[in-house]
Each structure stands twice: as structure tokens, then as C-alpha cells.
Amino acid sequence: MIQIHGRVTHLQIYEEEGGHDWFLCLSRFCWYGICVAAPLSVWRFFYDLGGLVYAILGVLMLAVIIRLLGPIQVLAFDEVMCRLFPRLRAAFRLGLVRIWDLRLRLANNQEVACLLRGDLVGAAPVVGDRLRLQGRIRGGTLRVHSGTNETTGALVAPRPVRTGWVLAITAAVLGFFILYLYGVFDEPLYGLLAYLLDIEEQS
């Protein structure tokens, strides 16, 4: 990791293919598993609760919910998360990624090519701003990890991508359904339901 300090002499912004986000790809595979495990879990829950008729009604209710949401939103867990947490929307896009192509002139008049991928956390720099950037040199170009705009005081860094959390949440949901199908939660869950029913009858 090296640090450079200089003035922006050239700035170009363009977009290129972002490649694959493997956390997000794995989360989609988990979501396909959820699409299988969730109806089975709903069937088992309502069957244990009230028998065959309740189980059929429960699965029909789930089918109506899926119909209202649409199959694309159900299968694309990233879109569901984006709707729930709009601030994370930029983290889930596997298509075009914004590229900030900078030229920094150092104190010795040497110019250094700098690249920053993704959306910025702070305000965008402009030609003439003085930047202090940190990153690694690859192929003669500084790949920026973080930095500051000394002219405006703004942070210059790519917005963090949180798809690892998406995978963790999706895997946890899938694990919950699988454990439920194996009966791990039967005692506490049905005990709670029996307790609530007793309270309702007493009232």
C-alpha cells in the first residue's frame, strides 16, 4: 500500500462490466433452496396445526403471496433486499460499474494514473482538486482504496459492497427452514403456540 499526494489534471468517468459477485451468486443458489424448503415448511406447520385442510390453505396462501410479489422478485433475493433496504441498492448490481480515471500531478511534476471502481462515499473530485490517495500499483496504475480531497475535505473512497451479508442472511434463512423440517424447533415453537392458545382461552 502506497500513498501519493497531488493535483488532479485529468478526470474521466465511464462504466465497464463489473464481473461476477460470487457472494451474490451463492446467495441466489440458497434462495432456490428456500423456494423449495419454504412451501414444505408451510405445509408441515399448518398440517401439524390443524390437519390436511389447514395445510392446503397454508400452501395456497403462500402461492397467492408469491403471485402478488411476482416470480422474478421471489427468485432474485437481491431485489427483495434492495426494496427493503434502498441504501444497499448499489451493492447488488453485477452489470456496469462506474470507473473514475484520474491523473494526479505530484510535487515533482510526475503524473500518476489512478483508477477507482464503484460509487464514491464522499463528493466527487474535479480537475484542480488536491487529493491524497492510498492504494496499490498494478500495471503502472494506482488502484485507489481510500483517500481524501484536501481541497474540499471530502472522503474519496469506493462505497463498500455488502453482498457478504446478503449471503449470510440467505444462508441463515435456508438453514432455519431445513432445521424446522428436521423438527429442531418443534418443542419451543409448539410450546409457545400452546401457551398463547391457553391465554386466549382464559381471556
C-alpha positions in Angstrom: 0.0 0.0 0.0 1.5 3.4 -1.0 0.3 6.9 -0.6 0.6 9.8 -3.1 -0.4 13.4 -3.0 -1.0 15.7 -5.9 -3.4 17.8 -8.0 -6.0 16.4 -10.4 -5.1 17.3 -14.0 -7.5 14.9 -15.8 -10.7 13.2 -14.8 -12.8 10.8 -16.9 -15.8 8.9 -15.6 -17.0 5.9 -17.6 -18.6 2.5 -16.9 -17.5 -1.1 -17.6 -18.6 -4.6 -16.8 -18.3 -5.3 -13.1 -17.8 -9.1 -13.4 -19.3 -11.6 -11.0 -20.1 -11.2 -7.4 -19.7 -14.7 -6.0 -21.3 -13.9 -2.7 -24.4 -12.8 -4.6 -24.3 -15.9 -6.9 -24.1 -18.2 -4.0 -27.0 -16.4 -2.2 -29.2 -17.0 -5.3 -28.5 -20.7 -5.1 -29.5 -20.6 -1.4 -32.7 -18.7 -2.4 -33.6 -21.5 -4.9 -33.3 -23.9 -1.9 -35.6 -21.6 0.1 -38.2 -21.7 -2.7 -38.3 -25.5 -2.1 -38.0 -25.6 1.6 -40.4 -22.7 2.4 -43.5 -24.4 0.9 -42.6 -27.7 2.6 -42.2 -25.9 5.9 -45.5 -24.1 5.5 -47.2 -27.4 4.7 -45.7 -29.1 7.8 -46.6 -26.2 10.1 -50.2 -26.0 9.1 -50.6 -29.8 8.9 -49.3 -30.1 12.5 -51.5 -27.1 13.5 -54.8 -28.3 12.1 -54.5 -31.2 9.7 -54.7 -31.6 5.9 -57.2 -28.8 5.2 -55.1 -26.2 7.1 -52.0 -27.4 5.2 -53.7 -27.0 1.8 -55.0 -23.5 2.8 -51.5 -22.5 4.0 -49.8 -23.6 0.8 -52.5 -21.7 -1.3 -51.9 -18.6 0.8 -48.2 -18.9 0.1 -48.9 -19.3 -3.6 -51.0 -16.1 -3.6 -48.2 -14.2 -1.9 -45.7 -15.4 -4.5 -48.2 -14.4 -7.2 -48.5 -10.9 -5.8 -44.8 -10.4 -5.5 -44.0 -11.9 -8.9 -41.7 -14.8 -9.6 -38.8 -12.5 -10.5 -38.7 -10.7 -7.2 -39.1 -14.0 -5.3 -36.2 -15.7 -7.1 -34.0 -12.6 -7.1 -33.3 -12.2 -3.4 -31.0 -9.2 -4.1 -34.0 -7.3 -5.5 -36.0 -8.1 -2.4 -33.2 -6.8 -0.2 -32.9 -3.7 -2.3 -36.6 -3.0 -1.8 -36.3 -3.5 2.0 -33.0 -1.6 2.3 -32.8 1.0 -0.5 -29.3 2.2 0.7 -27.9 -1.2 -0.2 -29.1 -1.0 -3.8 -25.7 -0.1 -5.3 -24.2 -3.2 -3.7 -26.2 -5.7 -5.7 -25.6 -4.6 -9.2 -23.4 -7.1 -11.3 -23.7 -5.1 -14.5 -22.0 -1.8 -15.2 -19.6 -0.4 -12.6 -18.6 3.2 -12.5 -14.9 3.9 -13.1 -13.1 7.0 -12.0 -10.0 7.5 -14.2 -7.7 10.2 -12.6 -4.4 11.7 -13.4 -2.5 13.2 -10.4 0.4 15.5 -10.9 2.8 15.1 -8.0 5.2 17.8 -6.5 8.0 16.6 -8.8 5.6 17.2 -11.9 5.4 13.4 -12.4 1.8 12.3 -13.4 0.4 9.1 -11.9 -2.6 7.3 -13.4 -5.2 6.3 -10.8 -8.3 4.2 -11.0 -11.2 3.9 -8.6 -14.0 1.4 -9.1 -17.5 1.9 -7.8 -19.7 4.6 -6.4 -17.9 7.2 -4.1 -18.7 7.5 -0.4 -17.9 11.3 -0.5 -18.3 14.0 -3.1 -16.8 13.6 -6.5 -13.4 15.3 -7.1 -13.0 17.8 -10.0 -10.0 18.9 -12.1 -7.8 21.1 -9.9 -8.5 19.5 -6.6 -5.6 18.3 -4.4 -6.0 14.6 -3.4 -4.2 12.3 -1.1 -4.8 8.7 -2.2 -3.8 5.3 -0.9 -3.7 2.1 -2.9 -1.7 -0.4 -4.7 0.2 -0.1 -8.0 -0.9 -2.6 -10.7 0.4 -2.4 -14.2 1.7 1.1 -13.6 -1.7 2.4 -12.3 -2.6 3.2 -8.8 -5.7 1.2 -7.8 -7.3 3.5 -5.2 -8.5 2.0 -1.9 -9.1 5.2 0.0 -8.2 8.9 0.1 -9.2 12.4 1.0 -9.8 15.5 -1.1 -7.7 18.2 0.6 -9.4 21.0 -1.3 -13.0 20.1 -0.1 -12.2 17.8 2.9 -14.4 15.1 1.3 -13.6 11.4 1.6 -12.5 9.8 -1.6 -13.2 6.0 -1.4 -15.4 3.4 -3.1 -18.7 2.7 -1.3 -18.4 -0.7 0.5 -20.2 -3.7 -1.1 -22.1 -5.7 1.5 -23.1 -8.8 -0.5 -21.3 -11.0 2.0 -24.1 -10.0 4.5 -26.7 -10.9 1.9 -25.2 -14.4 1.6 -25.1 -14.8 5.4 -28.8 -13.8 5.7 -29.9 -16.0 2.9 -28.0 -19.0 4.2 -29.4 -18.4 7.7 -33.0 -18.3 6.3 -32.4 -21.5 4.4 -30.8 -23.1 7.5 -33.9 -22.1 9.5 -36.3 -23.9 7.1 -34.1 -27.0 6.9 -33.8 -27.2 10.7 -37.5 -26.7 11.1 -38.2 -29.6 8.6 -36.0 -31.8 10.8 -38.1 -30.8 13.8 -35.4 -28.9 15.7 -37.8 -26.1 16.6 -40.9 -28.2 17.3 -40.7 -28.1 21.1 -40.2 -24.3 21.6 -42.4 -23.3 18.7 -45.4 -25.5 19.5 -44.9 -24.9 23.2 -45.3 -21.1 22.5 -48.4 -21.7 20.4 -50.0 -23.8 23.1 -49.2 -21.1 25.7 -50.8 -18.4 23.5 -53.9 -20.5 22.9 -54.2 -21.1 26.7 -54.0 -17.3 27.3 -56.7 -16.7 24.7 -59.0 -19.3 26.1 -58.6 -17.9 29.6 -59.4 -14.4 28.4 
